[in-house]
Amino acid sequence: MMTIALVGNQNSGKTALFNQLTGANQRVGNFPGVTVEKKQGVVRQDRSLAVVDLPGIYSLTPYTGEERVTRDFLIRQKPDGIINIIDVTNVERNLYLTLQLLELGIPVVVALNMMDELQNNGGSLRLAEFIEELGVPVVPICAIKNEGVDELVRQAAATVGGRTLPRKIDFCEGAVHRCIHGISHLIEDHAERIGLPRRFAATKLIEQDAMIVAALRLDANETEMVEHGITEMEKELGTDRQAALADMRYAFIEKLVKETVVKPRHSKEFVRSGKIDHVLTHKHFGIPLFLGIMMLVFWLTFGVIGKLLTWVLENGIGRVTEATSALLTHGRVNSVVHDLIIDGVFAGVGSVLSFLPIIVTLFFFLSFLEDSGYMARVAFVMDRPLRKLGLSGRSFVPMLLGFGCSVPAIMATRTLANERDRKLTILLIPFMSCSAKLPIYAMLCAAFFPKSAAFVMMGLYLLGMAAGILVALLFKTTLFRGQSVPFVLEMPNYRLPSARSMGILSWHKTKDFIQKAFTLIFIASLLIWFLRTFDFRINVVDDAAQSMLAQLGKYIATLFTPLGIGDWRAVTALISGFTAKEAVVSTLAVLTGANADTLKDTLQTLFTPASAAAYLVFTLLYTPCIAAVAAVRREMGVLSATLIVLFQLAIAWLAAFACHALALLLL
């Protein structure tokens, strides 16, 4: 099987093309940086081809973690071929990467994506001349509509199978020409030893690419000769080495585009986007409008759509539970087994599943905002306030993902070029309330704050962000001193999101939630039921307060008494939340013997409104699940992960204590 790498700029349509090629349902978003790890699949139209979707990259000189993933795969893994996808509506910028790919000595096929947009706006491309100038096969496509994809596969199979390399184009001249060719001859044997074309290795040496410099292992004399050649070029041109190479490439690109491309007029989408941005990105109204939009999303989720669907599902689960219980009773099943199935499995898993509509509804709306292009604007609007915290607007992207799940959010910090920004962002992500906490919020809001659930939910999200802001202010002047890097973000046009894209995200969330409910939550529910049902001598207890779990929980409960949370069942549920935050709901259901219908009423015997508020705050701020902690450990090490866990526990306890004291005064 031949491996083809799918390479292109961010937001150029790589993942959409990957889905068309493989039949996969990977997330496609109208937002730069959707892909942060490589994904692999087999091409449906030709099973002899495997395709790898790589993170978006603008140059083979990487600045961020996900750009290094792409560059390292191309150089070290050496795929059999490359499909370079180009956004033809912004062809000049995209071709900068193309020229570097042509120097790798790997078969390349160029896919001109979004040809429909170019033509619909009066633009055109003289394809034959474009192919002749570029020296590689070029196929026009529209990835999202699956147009031209079959032809692209045929061309890729022929090019890669025949090992047809790009025609050599020597587009440099003058001082740059002399510098590149002089260094190429000097390092020819070194480049051959590491399996790189000499011209590519020479340009990387000029750009001072640390990986290539280390791999070539030049001696002192060779290094001196290389530097001498670069210095002579800089003196002659009056510019630095990076600018000299960029000017060389863009001179060729401008000539190519001028001869082969008829520029389109500004599209209706572009003009419309500009008018909308005058309002949504306003320096004074941008943030209030964002908060207003999110408030509307929460109201629709928790007050209208999600509430109705949750009520329907709760009733359905309740009826299934009653029917199962009656069937077990009629069959005279052993009481312990009956208790295990009803109070262990149905109470634990069923109580979590009843909140599935809220999860799906919320992410449906968030997917709409992201695919429309609005979330890219929010990152731009948030740049100014984040810069005051020592970060840039780019940090908002992984922080935004943190509202879904901390694990991919922590991985997304690889898009940050600055190591300082990356570590500080990782520290802040756990304060962003992940979707796994939504069932806990919904459960307690329904029991204690039913008329103001949307406001309470919005308040929790804002409190999490406020805690992150305070932590950032604390650490930017201590552990993470320095300036954040400049923020550059491509603004995609506003588009009406596709039903397919939003459906894919909703399905992924539904599938993940159900899988977790019937695996991790199921096992946790059984374990909690066992510890609640038996004492240390493995005798069935009449009163759960005499169980193993109660004896262990009472010792820990003393730490939470100042928060108004003195009941061992409530504290034990928080501990189970380390495995998965949804387990807090299932644990409370198992420990109280309540089902999806009766859980709300049961909670009112366990909490007061003040202690429920403190419980919500502690749940919001305390350590995320073990998977998120493992992600932090991978990115920052064991010591940092341990310190972050302890730090968050302390912050959560103090905030919950303050909330309880304030709630006693107000409630």
Protein Blocks (a to p, Z undefined) as FASTA:
>chain_A
ZZddddddehiommmmmmmmnopacdcdddehkamcdcddddfklmkbccddddddfbfc
dfbfklmmmmmmmmmnopabdcddddfklmmlmmmmmmmmmmnopacddddehklmmmmn
opacdfklmmmmnopacddddfknogoklmmmmmmmmmmmnopacddddfbghjllmmmm
mmmmmmmmmmmmnopafklmmmmmmnopaklmmmnopafklmmmmmmmmmmmmmmnopaf
klmmmmmmmmmmmmmmmmmpccddddfklmmmmmmmmmmmgfklmmmmmmmmmmmmmmmm
mmmmmmmmmmmmmmmmmmmmmmmmmmmmmnopafklmmmmmmmmmmmmmmmmmmmmmmmm
mmmmmmmmmmnommmmmmmmmmmmmmmnopafklmmmmmmmmmomklmmmmmmmpmblkl
mmmmmmmmmmpccfklmmmmmmmmmmmmmmlmmmmmmmmmmmmmmmmmmmmmmmmmmmmg
cjdddddddddddddddfklmmmmmmmmmmmmmmmmmmmmmmmmmmmmmmmmpcfkopac
fblklmmklmmmmmmmmmmmmnopabfklmmmmmmmmmpmklmmmmmmmmnopafklmmm
mmmmmpcfklmmmmmmmmmmmccdfklmmmmmmmnojklmmmmmmmmmmmmmmmmmmmmm
mmmmmZZ
